[in-house]
Amino acid sequence: MEPELVCMDSSGRANGMGVFGGGGLLFTVSLGLVRRLLAPRSEVRSDLQQLFPCELVVGMNGRLWVKSSSVQQTLVIANLLQSCDTMTDQQRRQLFKRVAQGAL
């Protein structure tokens, strides 16, 4: 079985990263969203971190692993990220604003 998500540095070594914490949720998104999340000043990532503090691991193969303080919050984050996949920046901001206001 091939790994879906591996934590390594640029030289191909674990260097303390290796296996990340237990639990969490692994799911797939488009490579376009992966690029948006990995951008140095990713608005998606920073807006999400303001809403829900969480651990987020982004794989270049389109795999995302997310873990938050509760299972419910982890599922909400996963659903938000999957929704962002097909949204414009303006639509995403409106969605995140509604979530912050507790409308969803």
N, C-alpha and C positions, 0 to 999 in steps of 0.2 A: 504494500500500500504506500503510495506517495504522499508526503505531507502536503497539506493545503496551505499552511501558514507557518513559516519558520522565522524566528527572530535572529538575524545575523547583522554584523557590521559590514562595512564596505569591503573588508578583506576576506569575508566569508567565514568568519568565526563568531561563536556565540558571545564571547567576552562578557559574561555576566547576564546577558539578555536571555538566551535559551528559551526554556518553557515558561510561559506566562501563567499567572494565577488560575486556580481552578474556577469552575463555573463560567459564567458569561454565555454569550450567544455568537455563533459563527454563521454568517450568511453571505450571499453574493450580491454584488452591485455591478454596474457597468464600469468599464475602465475610464470613462469620462468622469464619473464621480470620484473614482480613485485619484485621478489627477487633480481634481478640484480640492480634495481633502489633503493631498500631499503638498499643495502649493505653500510656499513659505508664509504667506499671509492669508490663509484660507478663511474666508468669511463664514463658510458653512461650519467649519470646525470651531471657530471662536464663538459664533452665535450658539452653537449646540452646547459648548462648555459653560456658557453663561446660564443656560436653561437648566442643564443637568450635569453636575460634576460626574465624570465617568472616565473609565479607561477605554481607549480606542486604539486598536492595532489595525493598520491598513496594509493589505498585501497588494503587491503589484499585479497579482493574478485576479484581482476583483473580489477577493475575500476580505471581509471585515469581521473583526472580533470586538465585541463591546461588552462591558461589564459596568454596572452601576450599583447603587446601594440596595436596590431591591429588584426582584424579578420583573415586577410590573414596570418599573422605570426603565429597565433594560429593554423590554419589549416596546415601550413607547419610543425610545431612542432608535431602535432598529426600524420601526415603522416610519419615523421621521426621515431617517437617512434614505430608506428605500423610496419615499415620496419625493425627496429632493432630486432623485435621479432624473426625473422628467420635468422638473419645474424650472422656471426662470428665476433669477435672483430676486426679482420683485415678488413673485408668488411665494418663494421660500421665506422672505422676510415677513410677509403677511401671515403665513402659517405659523412661524415661530412666535410672532406677536400674539396670535390667538392662543397658542399653547401657554405663553407666559401669563396671559390674563386668565387662564383657567377655563377658556371657552370649549376646550376639547376634552 
